[in-house]
C-alpha cells in the first residue's frame, strides 16, 4: 500500500533543518525570493523537476516547495555510519555508479510509493549557466511508471554561489520560481517521454527567463 506522506521522523527532521539552517541562509544571506509556492501539493507522491547549477540546489529546492524532496546520492555516502542514517531519514536514496539509470528509477519509484516528493535534475548534472541543453528522459519515465505529476521548478542565481578560489559561498541573490503541475505521460513510448520532458524543460526555462 502506498503512503500519502513522508514518514513522520523525516518530516520532523526536514522542518528542523529548514527553519534552523536553510531558510535563514536563503532569505538573509542569499536574499532569496520564492514565487509559486501555492502550486505545490502538500500530500501524495510528486516529481519535482528542476535545473541544476550548484551543490546548494537540493536543500534550496526542498526548502522552497515546503515539503521534503528526496534526491539521489552516490552510494559511497551510505557506507558512513552516522551519515547513512541521517541522509536516509532526510530522503536521500543510493545510486550505484555505472548503473545510475536503472538503480535510480527503481529507488525513485520506491520513494514515491512511500509518499515522498522525488527531486530530479533534468540535465542530470550541473551546468554553468543553469540551463538545460540536453534534458534526460528519466523524470518522464518515472512519472509514466508511477503515474504522478511533475512540478517544474527554476533556480536562478545559484550558479554564482561558489566560484573557483572562493571556498566560502558568496552572498549572491537567489530566486526560485515554481510552475504549474504537468500531467505524467500516459505511456512509456519514447516520443511521449520526449514530449513531456521538453514540456518540463520549456516550463523551467520560461520561469528562469523571468530573472530576479
C-alpha positions, 0 to 999 in steps of 0.5 A: 500500500502506498503512503500519502506522506513522508514518514513522520521522523523525516518530516520532523527532521526536514522542518528542523533543518529548514527553519534552523539552517536553510531558510535563514541562509536563503532569505538573509544571506542569499536574499532569496525570493520564492514565487509559486509556492501555492502550486505545490501539493502538500500530500501524495507522491510528486516529481519535482523537476528542476535545473541544476547549477550548484551543490546548494540546489537540493536543500534550496529546492526542498526548502522552497516547495515546503515539503521534503524532496528526496534526491539521489546520492552516490552510494559511497555516502551510505557506507558512513555510519552516522551519515547513512542514517541521517541522509536516509531519514532526510530522503536521500536514496543510493545510486550505484555508479555505472548503473545510475539509470536503472538503480535510480528509477527503481529507488525513485519509484520506491520513494514515491510509493512511500509518499515522498516528493522525488527531486530530479535534475533534468540535465542530470548534472550541473551546468554553468549557466543553469540551463538545460541543453540536453534534458534526460528522459528519466523524470518522464519515465518515472512519472509514466511508471508511477503515474504522478505529476511533475512540478517544474521548478527554476533556480536562478542565481545559484550558479554564482554561489561558489566560484573557483578560489572562493571556498566560502559561498558568496552572498549572491541573490537567489530566486526560485520560481515554481510552475504549474503541475504537468500531467505524467505521460500516459505511456512509456513510448519514447516520443511521449517521454520526449514530449513531456520532458521538453514540456518540463524543460520549456516550463523551467526555462520560461520561469528562469527567463523571468530573472530576479 
